[in-house]
């Protein structure tokens, strides 16, 4: 039985043996991209990490421009409004749109409980102003980073009425302003502390991983001794050694160094384990044969191979330092007034009577929780993006 030949397609183009090796523009863009660009492409798909990074960027912008963001100067006192509760922001008054505003405050003294009683005075409509300039209310002027005087604020109260969106403390100071100023100390301490810890971890861990042997054993024993102590009790003991007579700047630096000295072992172990694996690679041996010194081999050839992992690990360590400072200041062993941090603000909430009567004194714990969670989510995203070829 005869069969007719099947029709099939034959490419008339000349045979190209390298056709399988040619890359499309999309493939070339991916395979020729740098390590950092690959990390960024992977990180962008982690939406929670991107949102957390944007939130942290906003928080550090607030740190830089705290005087502008806060409606009042840090130590501005309103002696007629001690422990004033937070005011509600309204948009409508008797069915008429008035924009964002707060009602006036009517203050009376309860002689039975010996307590100030605050009520809204709906006859006073005090609009919230935005982008205001001028010394037309108490606490409007400030010294920007202690360099020059200013009075520009993103939002501020009416000239003839106060505005306490998060209430006031026992001295009549605005809690919102103090939380904004406190962010400058708490967040800056975390960055400075992780910079010191990063340097110590890379240096000590790099030496241990590169040389190995006796050097590695000594470093590992030191790390095990440090990590065998509970962190908080050890921090409390070390911070208690700091002289009370030290000025606030030295106390700040002392607490930062203490936190860094207890944080570097974890980073050093990560560096050491990576270097032990990479020091036998061909590129490392080639650099050694060409006469490169150990310091150059470590910093120029080995560290860039896993720098993204180090940055992710450092990101996860910053919340530990922020919580450490907050805990020490809350217990009265860390920063002390006149320095203002979130931990110092929470120190006033130790008295259970204050917590029951004035719960807004606990509001500084909210930014602490939000920043710590943001760093955790960002760190998780960076760890996932640190290996961009992993699916």
VENVENMO-V192295 format. One record per residue. N is the residue number from 1. RES is the residue in one letter. PHI is phi in whole degrees, -180 to 180 (* if undefined). PSI is psi in radians with two decimals (999 if undefined). Layout:
[[N & RES & PHI & PSI] [N & RES & PHI & PSI]]
This chain:
[[1 & X & * & 2.25] [2 & X & -91 & 2.47] [3 & X & -119 & 2.46] [4 & X & -80 & 2.50] [5 & X & -62 & 2.46] [6 & X & -75 & 2.47] [7 & X & -77 & 2.37] [8 & X & -147 & 2.72] [9 & X & -89 & 2.37] [10 & X & -123 & 2.15] [11 & X & -72 & 2.12] [12 & X & -77 & -0.18] [13 & X & -69 & 2.63] [14 & X & -64 & 2.63] [15 & X & -68 & 2.29] [16 & X & -120 & 1.86] [17 & X & -69 & -0.25] [18 & X & -100 & 0.19] [19 & X & -62 & -0.59] [20 & X & -70 & -0.33] [21 & X & -93 & -0.19] [22 & X & -76 & 2.43] [23 & X & -105 & 2.49] [24 & X & -72 & 2.85] [25 & X & -56 & -0.64] [26 & X & -68 & -0.73] [27 & X & -66 & -0.71] [28 & X & -64 & -0.69] [29 & X & -62 & -0.62] [30 & X & -77 & -0.87] [31 & X & -75 & -0.38] [32 & X & -97 & 0.02] [33 & X & -73 & 2.67] [34 & X & -75 & 2.90] [35 & X & -60 & -0.74] [36 & X & -68 & -0.62] [37 & X & -68 & -0.68] [38 & X & -63 & -0.70] [39 & X & -62 & -0.73] [40 & X & -66 & -0.72] [41 & X & -62 & -0.70] [42 & X & -70 & -0.67] [43 & X & -67 & -0.59] [44 & X & -62 & -0.47] [45 & X & -80 & -0.20] [46 & X & -93 & 1.56] [47 & X & -63 & -0.68] [48 & X & -64 & -0.65] [49 & X & -68 & -0.67] [50 & X & -66 & -0.75] [51 & X & -63 & -0.74] [52 & X & -65 & -0.72] [53 & X & -63 & -0.69] [54 & X & -65 & -0.70] [55 & X & -64 & -0.74] [56 & X & -67 & -0.64] [57 & X & -60 & -0.75] [58 & X & -63 & -0.72] [59 & X & -63 & -0.70] [60 & X & -75 & -0.44] [61 & X & -67 & -0.66] [62 & X & -64 & -0.66] [63 & X & -59 & -0.77] [64 & X & -68 & -0.72] [65 & X & -113 & 0.75] [66 & X & -60 & -0.71] [67 & X & -63 & -0.57] [68 & X & -79 & -0.65] [69 & X & -74 & -0.70] [70 & X & -70 & 2.35] [71 & X & -72 & -0.39] [72 & X & -127 & 2.75] [73 & X & -67 & 2.68] [74 & X & -55 & -0.81] [75 & X & -102 & 0.28] [76 & X & -66 & 2.18] [77 & X & -112 & 2.39] [78 & X & -115 & 1.59] [79 & X & -66 & -0.29] [80 & X & -89 & 0.00] [81 & X & -136 & 1.10] [82 & X & -81 & 2.31] [83 & X & 54 & 0.72] [84 & X & -72 & 2.37] [85 & X & -74 & 2.85] [86 & X & -61 & 2.49] [87 & X & -94 & 2.50] [88 & X & -82 & 2.47] [89 & X & -92 & 2.26] [90 & X & -118 & 2.75] [91 & X & -116 & -0.50] [92 & X & -121 & 2.47] [93 & X & -128 & 1.96] [94 & X & 55 & 0.77] [95 & X & 80 & -0.03] [96 & X & -108 & 2.30] [97 & X & -72 & 2.16] [98 & X & -119 & 0.03] [99 & X & 81 & 3.10] [100 & X & -65 & 2.25] [101 & X & -156 & 2.90] [102 & X & -125 & 2.58] [103 & X & -78 & 2.83] [104 & X & -67 & 2.95] [105 & X & -114 & 2.19] [106 & X & -103 & 2.09] [107 & X & -111 & 2.24] [108 & X & -133 & 2.80] [109 & X & -109 & 2.12] [110 & X & -85 & 1.84] [111 & X & -71 & -0.42] [112 & X & -73 & -0.75] [113 & X & -98 & -0.07] [114 & X & 50 & 0.96] [115 & X & -140 & 2.45] [116 & X & -75 & 2.37] [117 & X & -115 & 2.20] [118 & X & -113 & 2.34] [119 & X & -136 & 2.70] [120 & X & -73 & 2.37] [121 & X & -104 & 1.66] [122 & X & -71 & -0.09] [123 & X & -79 & -0.25] [124 & X & -111 & 2.05] [125 & X & -109 & 1.92] [126 & X & -111 & 1.81] [127 & X & -67 & 2.59] [128 & X & -88 & 2.16] [129 & X & -94 & 2.64] [130 & X & -123 & 2.54] [131 & X & 52 & 0.99] [132 & X & -103 & 2.57] [133 & X & -133 & 2.43] [134 & X & 128 & 2.57] [135 & X & -91 & 1.18] [136 & X & -109 & 0.18] [137 & X & -154 & 2.82] [138 & X & -65 & 2.22] [139 & X & 87 & 0.28] [140 & X & -83 & -0.51] [141 & X & -90 & 2.63] [142 & X & -155 & 2.98] [143 & X & -112 & 1.97] [144 & X & -70 & 1.95] [145 & X & 53 & 0.46] [146 & X & 70 & 0.25] [147 & X & -101 & -0.82] [148 & X & -149 & 2.74] [149 & X & -82 & 2.60] [150 & X & -156 & 2.96] [151 & X & -146 & 0.26] [152 & X & -82 & 2.32] [153 & X & -135 & 2.57] [154 & X & -68 & -0.70] [155 & X & -143 & 2.58] [156 & X & -155 & 2.85] [157 & X & -80 & 3.06] [158 & X & -68 & 2.69] [159 & X & -61 & -0.54] [160 & X & -106 & 0.22] [161 & X & -152 & 2.48] [162 & X & -79 & 2.91] [163 & X & -141 & 2.02] [164 & X & -125 & 1.53] [165 & X & -70 & -0.47] [166 & X & -121 & 0.35] [167 & X & 82 & -3.04] [168 & X & -128 & 2.91] [169 & X & -98 & -2.89] [170 & X & -68 & -0.29] [171 & X & -107 & 0.18] [172 & X & 77 & 0.41] [173 & X & -94 & 2.46] [174 & X & -67 & 2.19] [175 & X & -70 & -0.64] [176 & X & -60 & -0.79] [177 & X & -64 & -0.70] [178 & X & -71 & -0.58] [179 & X & -67 & -0.70] [180 & X & -64 & -0.80] [181 & X & -67 & -0.61] [182 & X & -66 & -0.49] [183 & X & -62 & -0.57] [184 & X & -61 & -0.74] [185 & X & -76 & -0.87] [186 & X & -65 & -0.77] [187 & X & -75 & -0.62] [188 & X & -66 & -0.69] [189 & X & -59 & -0.69] [190 & X & -64 & -0.71] [191 & X & -69 & -0.78] [192 & X & -65 & -0.73] [193 & X & -63 & -0.73] [194 & X & -72 & -0.48] [195 & X & -65 & -0.77] [196 & X & -66 & -0.79] [197 & X & -63 & -0.68] [198 & X & -61 & -0.78] [199 & X & -64 & -0.82] [200 & X & -65 & -0.75] [201 & X & -64 & -0.77] [202 & X & -67 & -0.75] [203 & X & -66 & -0.94] [204 & X & -71 & -0.77] [205 & X & -65 & -0.62] [206 & X & -66 & -0.74] [207 & X & -64 & -0.76] [208 & X & -65 & -0.74] [209 & X & -73 & -0.54] [210 & X & -79 & -0.77] [211 & X & -87 & -0.64] [212 & X & 64 & -2.80] [213 & X & 61 & -2.34] [214 & X & -64 & -0.71] [215 & X & -60 & -0.78] [216 & X & -64 & -0.72] [217 & X & -64 & -0.75] [218 & X & -63 & -0.81] [219 & X & -62 & -0.73] [220 & X & -65 & -0.66] [221 & X & -67 & -0.68] [222 & X & -63 & -0.76] [223 & X & -63 & -0.74] [224 & X & -64 & -0.64] [225 & X & -65 & -0.78] [226 & X & -64 & -0.75] [227 & X & -77 & -0.16] [228 & X & -77 & -0.32] [229 & X & -86 & 2.43] [230 & X & -62 & 2.33] [231 & X & -65 & -0.87] [232 & X & -65 & -0.85] [233 & X & -61 & -0.65] [234 & X & -67 & -0.71] [235 & X & -62 & -0.73] [236 & X & -62 & -0.73] [237 & X & -67 & -0.76] [238 & X & -69 & -0.70] [239 & X & -69 & -0.49] [240 & X & -68 & -0.34] [241 & X & -75 & -0.45] [242 & X & -61 & 2.25] [243 & X & -62 & 2.41] [244 & X & -67 & -0.45] [245 & X & -77 & -0.12] [246 & X & -65 & 2.53] [247 & X & -69 & 2.84] [248 & X & -57 & -0.59] [249 & X & -64 & -0.77] [250 & X & -68 & -0.64] [251 & X & -61 & -0.75] [252 & X & -59 & -0.84] [253 & X & -65 & -0.68] [254 & X & -63 & -0.80] [255 & X & -63 & -0.69] [256 & X & -63 & -0.79] [257 & X & -65 & -0.70] [258 & X & -61 & -0.78] [259 & X & -63 & -0.69] [260 & X & -68 & -0.68] [261 & X & -66 & -0.44] [262 & X & -94 & -0.13] [263 & X & -101 & -0.42] [264 & X & -67 & -0.47] [265 & X & -58 & -0.68] [266 & X & -63 & -0.75] [267 & X & -67 & -0.67] [268 & X & -63 & -0.67] [269 & X & -67 & -0.67] [270 & X & -64 & -0.75] [271 & X & -64 & -0.76] [272 & X & -61 & -0.78] [273 & X & -65 & -0.65] [274 & X & -68 & -0.75] [275 & X & -68 & -0.62] [276 & X & -60 & -0.57] [277 & X & -82 & -0.57] [278 & X & -90 & -0.34] [279 & X & -69 & -0.29] [280 & X & -95 & 0.00] [281 & X & -69 & 2.78] [282 & X & -62 & -0.70] [283 & X & -66 & -0.57] [284 & X & -72 & -0.76] [285 & X & -64 & -0.67] [286 & X & -63 & -0.73] [287 & X & -64 & -0.67] [288 & X & -66 & -0.71] [289 & X & -67 & -0.46] [290 & X & -83 & 0.02] [291 & X & 94 & 0.21] [292 & X & -67 & 2.42] [293 & X & -74 & 2.76] [294 & X & -55 & -0.71] [295 & X & -61 & -0.71] [296 & X & -70 & -0.70] [297 & X & -61 & -0.75] [298 & X & -68 & -0.87] [299 & X & -81 & -0.59] [300 & X & -95 & -0.45] [301 & X & -116 & -0.73] [302 & X & -87 & -0.83] [303 & X & -60 & -0.78] [304 & X & -60 & -0.36] [305 & X & -69 & -0.43] [306 & X & -139 & 0.53] [307 & X & -65 & -0.61] [308 & X & -62 & -0.64] [309 & X & -67 & -0.66] [310 & X & -65 & -0.73] [311 & X & -63 & -0.72] [312 & X & -63 & -0.73] [313 & X & -65 & -0.69] [314 & X & -65 & -0.65] [315 & X & -62 & -0.64] [316 & X & -76 & -0.27] [317 & X & -88 & -0.39] [318 & X & -61 & -0.77] [319 & X & -58 & -0.57] [320 & X & -62 & -0.70] [321 & X & -71 & -0.69] [322 & X & -63 & -0.77] [323 & X & -67 & -0.61] [324 & X & -63 & -0.80] [325 & X & -64 & -0.74] [326 & X & -62 & -0.76] [327 & X & -65 & -0.78] [328 & X & -65 & -0.78] [329 & X & -67 & -0.62] [330 & X & -62 & -0.65] [331 & X & -84 & -0.02] [332 & X & 82 & 0.21] [333 & X & -108 & -0.02] [334 & X & -106 & -2.22] [335 & X & -70 & 2.60] [336 & X & -131 & 2.70] [337 & X & -55 & 2.53] [338 & X & -82 & 0.02] [339 & X & -66 & 2.40] [340 & X & -119 & 2.01] [341 & X & -132 & 3.03] [342 & X & -64 & -0.62] [343 & X & -67 & -0.69] [344 & X & -64 & -0.69] [345 & X & -65 & -0.67] [346 & X & -72 & -0.35] [347 & X & -60 & -0.52] [348 & X & -73 & -0.25] [349 & X & -95 & 0.25] [350 & X & -68 & -0.58] [351 & X & -73 & 2.12] [352 & X & -63 & -0.50] [353 & X & -65 & -0.68] [354 & X & -63 & -0.72] [355 & X & -64 & -0.69] [356 & X & -71 & -0.78] [357 & X & -83 & -0.60] [358 & X & -130 & 1.26] [359 & X & -64 & -0.33] [360 & X & -68 & -0.19] [361 & X & -68 & -0.29] [362 & X & -88 & -0.03] [363 & X & -58 & -0.54] [364 & X & -60 & -0.31] [365 & X & -72 & -0.38] [366 & X & -65 & -0.91] [367 & X & -63 & -0.53] [368 & X & -61 & -0.85] [369 & X & -63 & -0.76] [370 & X & -66 & -0.73] [371 & X & -68 & -0.75] [372 & X & -62 & -0.78] [373 & X & -64 & -0.71] [374 & X & -62 & -0.73] [375 & X & -65 & -0.66] [376 & X & -65 & -0.79] [377 & X & -66 & -0.72] [378 & X & -65 & -0.72] [379 & X & -63 & -0.70] [380 & X & -63 & -0.73] [381 & X & -65 & -0.69] [382 & X & -68 & -0.69] [383 & X & -63 & -0.68] [384 & X & -69 & -0.67] [385 & X & -80 & -0.25] [386 & X & -65 & -0.41] [387 & X & -115 & 1.44] [388 & X & -67 & -0.29] [389 & X & -87 & -0.08] [390 & X & -83 & 2.28] [391 & X & -100 & 999]]
